[in-house]
Amino acid sequence: MANIHLGQHISQQFNEDLEEIRNRVLSMGGLVEQQIKDAVAALVRCDTALADQVIRGDLNVNAAEVAIDEECSQIIARRQPAASDLRLVVAVIKTITDLERIGDQAERVAHMALRLAEEERPKNQYNEIKDLGEKVVRHVHLALDAFARMDTQAAVNVVKEDSIIDQAYDGVMRQALTFMMEDPRSITRMLNVMWTARALERIGDHAKNICEYVIYFVRGKDVRHTSIERLEQEARAD
């Protein structure tokens, strides 16, 4: 993992505290990324044991968020950080919130996997969900990589690629609606597929949020709810 310049402080412990919380965010991110992979695999392979494992694993994600949030609160109380140090702590707090919500969405996919395991499997073996899931996992991985390196250009690239996930999501929804119209017996199954696709699409949105926090930390600019053009301008700003 690449180091970023967090500034030098009179207290070496302060430097170590800041680096520690960043590392713990990445560890939480790795846990969440695995949750997504396992949830999608459980659905595609009709693996109820793996789905149950994902559901139980959400407790670990929640615990990681609480622990990191507490550590951030202690840093604020003890160190009273300012400028970029404070932005880093704020970015961490916001990032772990999105990671926890990604974990929630992965848990939802696992619940859908359990429901779909009781339904007749389609001929395509849920390839559309597998494809969307792979895109989402890659999206989250790249967002975490941008956070690890605090790379604003990499963050912008991830935000721009969110449209790829949106397009794949739209494709799943159109296909599900077509199946329901052609065969009303598939309605229950297709509704579960649609809820699964929605959960995966939301994960992509949370990954995009993480990238916006990277730009906030590095540039000191809040780029939420702005255009791609504005986001790119802020990422390149001197």
N, C-alpha and C positions, 0 to 999 in steps of 0.2 A: 504494500500500500504506500503510495507516495505521500510524503509529508508536505504540508502547506505551511506558509509563514504565518504564525499566529501572533507574532510580536514577541518582544523580550520583556520580562517583568523582573522587578526586584526579587520577588519570591520565585524560586525555581519550582516550588510546589504548585504555584498558580499555573505555570506552563504545563506541568504534568496533569493538573486537573482538567485543563481545557483539552489536552490531547486525549485524555482518558474518556471524556464524555463523547468525543468524536468517534473513538474506536468502539465504544459501546453502541452507538447508533448503527454503525456498520455491522456489528454483530447481530443486532436486532433485525437489521435489513436482510442479512443472510438467512435468518430464521424465517422471516416472512416470505422471502423468495421461495424457500423450500416448501412452505405451506401451500403456495399457489401451485407449484409443480405437482405436489402430491394430490391436491384436490382435483386438478384436471385429470391426472392419471387415474385416480379412483373412479371418476365418472366414465372415462373412455374405456377402462378395463373392467368396469363393473366390480370393483374391488371394495366391498363394504368395510372390510377390516381397515384398509388404508383411509377410507373416509372417516371412520370413527377415530382414527389416530389424528387426523387433521383437526377434528372437532375438539378433541382433548388438548391438542397442542396450542389451541388459541389461548389457553390459560397462561402458557409460557410467554406468549406475545404480550398479553396484558401485564404480566408481572414485570417484563422488561421495560415497558412504558412507564410504569409506576416508579421503578427503581431509578431510571434515568431522569425522570421529572424531579424526583426528590434530590438527586445529585445536583441538578441545575439550580434548584431552589437554595441549596446550601452554598453553592458558588456565589450566587447573587447576594446572599446574606453575609457571607464571610469576606468576599473580595470586592463587592460593589463595582463590578466591571463597567467600563465605559467604552464608547466608540466601537471598534471592530470586535472587541472581546464581548461586549454586550450583544452585538448583532449575532455573534456565533451562538451564544447561549439561547437567544430568541429563535434563531434558525433551527437549533437542535430541538427545542420544545415543540415547534411547529412540525418539524419533520417526524418526530416520534408519534405525534397525533395522527398524521397521515399513515404512518406505518401500521399503527394499531388498527386504523380503519381498513387498510388493505388486508390485515389479518382477519377482520370481521367478514370481509367479502369472500376471502378464501374459505372461511368456515361455512358461509352460505352455499358456495359451490359444493362443498362436501355434503351438506344436507340435501342438496339437489341430487347428488350422486346416489345417496341412499334411496331417494324417491324413485329415481329413474331405474335403479336396479330391480325395482318391482314391476317395471313396464317392459313390454316387448321391445327388444333392441332393433334399431333401424338397420337397413342393409349397409349404410355407410359407416356404421359403428361410431357415430358422433365425430366424424372427421372435422366438421365445421367448428365444433367446440375445441377440438385438439389444436386446430390451426389458430384460432383466436387466442387460446391459452398460451401457445408458444410465442405469439407476438407480444402478449401482455408480460410474460416472464422476461422477455428480452428488454422490454420497455423499462420495467422495474430495475433490472440489472444495470442498464445504462444510466438510469437516474441515480442509483447508488454509487456508480463509478464517478459520475460528475460530482456528487457530494464528497466522495473520498478525496478527490483531487481539487475540489473547489474550482472546477473548470467551467467558466461561464459559457464558452462556445459549445462545449459538450452538452451543457444544460439546454441551450437554445435548440440544438439539434434534436434532443429528446422531445421538447415541446412541439417542434415542427412535425415530428413523426407521429404525434398523437392522432393525426388525421388517418393514418394507416389503420389504427385500431378502430376508429370510428367507422371506416369503410367496411372492415371485416364484420363489425357488429351489425351494421345495416344489412349486410349480406345474410347473416344468420337469421335476422328478424324476418326478412323477405321470404327466405326459404321456409321458415316455420309457418308463416301465414299461408303460404302456398299449400303446404302439407295439410294444414287444418281445413282448408277449403276443399281439397281433393278427397280427404278422408276424415270425416268428423270423429271417428274413433281415435284419431291421433291427437285430439285436442289437449287432453290432460298431459300427455308426454311432451307435446310441443310447448305448452305453457311453462313446463319445468325447464325446457331447453332455453326458452326466452328469458326466464329469470336468471338462469346461469349466465347467459350472454351479457345480461345487464350488469351482473356482479363483476364480470371480467372487465367490462367497459369502464365501470367505476374505478377499478384498480388502476387503469390507465390514467384516469383523471388525477388520482392521488399521486401517481408517479410524476405527473406534470407539475403538481404543486411543489413537490420536493425540489424540482429543478428551479422553480421560481425563488425558493428560499436560498438556493446557491447564489443566484444573482443578487439577492438582497444582502447576503453576507459580504460578498466581494465588492459590490458597487454601492451598497448603502441605499439602493432604490427599491421601492415596493412596486413590483411589476405585475402584481395580480390584476386580473380584469383589464389587461391592456392588449393591444394588437401584437401580432408577431413582429411587425416592423418596429414598433416601439421597443419591444423586448430585445431585439437584435441591437438596436441603437444603444440601449443601456448596457448590454453585455460588452459592447466594444468600447464604451466610454473610457477616457483616460482618467 
